[in-house]
Amino acid sequence: MSAAPLAGRVALVTGSAERVGRSLALGLAAAGADVVVNHIGQAGQAEEVVGGIEALGRRASAVEADVAEPAECRRLVATALERLGRLDVLVHNASSFVQGDFLDLTEADFDRSLGVNLRGPFFLSQAAAAHMVERGDGKIIAIAGNSLFEAWPDFVSHSTAKAGLARLMQLLAVALSPQVQCLTVCPAEILPTGDPEADEGARTYAEVELRTGAPEDLVELVVYLSASTAYLNGAIIPLDGAKSVY
């Protein structure tokens, strides 16, 4: 793979003003991509990420949009196309972690989990895929997390939505073939985030078990998948140091 495998391409990363999303946006830019930085209510942080991307010699644009809302998803894609001219890679990174005892979860809790983690990616994929299919090329990558392989009893609605997201990517891999490839990555715990405020009090990579990853691990995989062969399609990929089979 070349030093800039994504040169000339445009990526959109949801929830990329902070934490792992920030690392993904900067990593894709370092690989040559121009990047749309999606956020909600984090204009200052998003502009900092834009500045970091531009410092790498790439174009970037911050777009505020609530990806839980289908109309906002369509506007997000339209704005990305208007500002950067094309869309080659969509990364579903934004997530909503609703925690609580299963017996206490409400309809609002369930809807909040599905809104960001499944309904939003469904309609955002639809909007992005319309452009990608017309152009004849594209990648959609979902970050599902290792709740797909582990039972998280305090995050039932979240885990249910993420399982749906992974299945959605498998279905779209067939529905959008051969023009668009759809993939799912399931990282386990990733520390640190690269954001000093978010990392305050967090354990460092050296202080945790060897199978705990770092943002760079996820960035490397997402960059690889973004530039990979079209024959790699529909896969669900654990990124957990073999934790899922431990």
N, C-alpha and C positions, 0 to 999 in steps of 0.2 A: 504494500500500500504506500502511495506517495506521501510526502510530507504534508501536502494539502489535498487530501482525498475528496474534500467537499467544495473545492474551489468552484465558484460560479453558481453554487446552489444556495437556496434560501430555506432556512429552518424556522419553525415556530414552536416555541416551548411554552406550555402553559404553566402558570405559577412559577415564573422564573426570576422574580425580583429578589429571592432570598434562598437560603439553604441549598438543597441539592439541585433545585431548578436553576439557581444562579450558576452553579458549577457546570451544569449541562449546557447552558447558553454560552458561557465562556469557552468551554471545551469544544463545542461545535464551531465557534468562531476561530479558535486556534487551528482547527482542521480545515479552515478555508471558507466556511459558510457565512453568509449574511444572516442575521438573526432577528426575529420578531420576539420581543420580550413582553410576554403577557403578564398582567398583574391585576389585582383589584385592591384599590385603596393604598397602594404603596408607590406612589409616583416618584418620590425621592429616591427610594432604593432601586426602582426600575431604571431611572436615569443614570444611576451609578453603574449599573450593569451595562447600559448602553455605552457609557463612557469607556468602560473596560474593553468592550468589543471594538469600539472605534480605535482604541489605542493599539489594537492588533491589526489595524488596517482594513477592517471589514465594516460594512454598513450595518446599521442597527436601528430599530424603531421600537419604542415602548408603546403598547396598546393596552389600555385598561378595558377589561371586559369580564363579566361574570360568566364563566364557562358552564355554570349550572343552567343557564337560560338559552334555549335554542336560538332565539333572535339575536342574542349577544354573540353566540358562536358564529352565526352567519355574518354579522358585522365585523367580527374579528378577522375572518378570512378575507372578506372584501377589503378591509383596511390594509391587511398585509399585502394583498395583490396590488392595491393602489400605490402603496409606498415603496415596495421593493420589487414589484413587477412579476413575481412568480412565487410558487410555493412547492418545494421539493420534499421536505421532511416535516412531518408533524409529530411532536412528542407530547403525549398525554402525561404530564407530570403532576398537575394540580391535584390535590387530594383533600378530603375532609374526613377527619378522624372523630367519629362519634363514639364516645365511650359510655358504657353503662351496663347494668345488669339486664339480661335479656327480658326478664319479666317486667321491667320498668320502662322499656323503650316505647316511645310514643310514635304516632304517625308522623309527626314533624321530624323526629330523629331519623326515622326510616327514609323520609323524603329528602332530608338533608344529605344523607349518605349517598342515595342514588343520584341526586342532582349533580354533584360534582364528580362522582366516581363512575357513573354509568350513563345517565341521560345526557349530560354535557358532552362526553366523548362520542356518544352515538351521533349527535347532530353536528358536532364539530368535524368528525370524520366524514360525514355526509357532505358538508360544505367544502371541505378540502379535497375530497375525492372527486367531486365534480370537475374541479380544475385539473387535478392530476390525471384523470382518465382522458380528458380532452387533449392534454399534452402527451399522454402515452407513457408517463413515468411518475413514480412517487413512492415514498415510504411513510407508513404510519406506525409509530412505536409507542406502546403503552407501558407505563411503569406500574406494575400491579402489586409488587411487594410479596413477601413470603407468607402472608396470610393465606395465599392460595394453597400452600402446602402444610400450614400449621393451623391448629384450631385456636383461635383467639376468643375465649369466652366473653371477654369484656368489650369486644368490638364486632358483634355479630352482624349488625347492619352494614358496617364498613366492609367486612370480609365478604359478605354476600354480594355487595356491589362490585367489589374487585374481581370476584369469581365471574360475575357477569361480563365485566370488561375483558377479561382474558378470553372468554368464549366469543365475545363480539369480534375480537381480533381474528380468531380462527375463522369465523363465518365470513368476515370481510376479505380475508386472504383468498377465499374462493370466489366470493361475489365480485371482487374488483380485479381478479386475475385476468390477463397477465400484466396489466399496466401498473398496478399498485401492489406492493408487498406490505403485509401487516404482521407485526411481531409483538410479542409480550416479553418483558423482562421482569423477573421477580427477585429483586435484591433483598437480602436480609439486612440487619441493622448496619447502618452506614454512619461512621463517625470519623473525624469531625466534618462539619458542613463547609468550612471555609469562611464562614461568617463569624467574626469575633463575638458579636453579641449572642448569636444562636449557640455558639460553642461554650459560652461561659458555664463553667462547672461540669462540662462534659468530659468523659474519659478520652484520653488520646488513643490513637491506633495501637501504640505499643503497650498500653495498659489493659487491653481487652484480649479475649481469646483470638487465636490466629484466624478463625473462620469469620471474624467480624471484618467488614470491608471498610473502604474509604471512598469518598466521592469519586476519586480518580478511577477506581475500578469500574464504576457505573459509566462514567464519561467515556472511558476507553471502549467499552462494549457498545454504547449507543452510537459513537462515531463509526465504529466498525460496521454495525448493522445499517447505518445510514448510507454507507457506500458499498454494501455487500452485493453479491450476485442476486439476480432476481429469482434464482432457484431456491434461495433461502426465504421461505414464506410460510406463515401460519405457525411458526415455532413458539413455544413457551419455554423460556430459558431461565433456569434458576441461576442466581448470582449470589452464592451463599457459602462458598468454601466447603461444599458438600453437606451443609447443615440439613438440607431436606432429605438426605439419605443416611444421615448419621445414626 
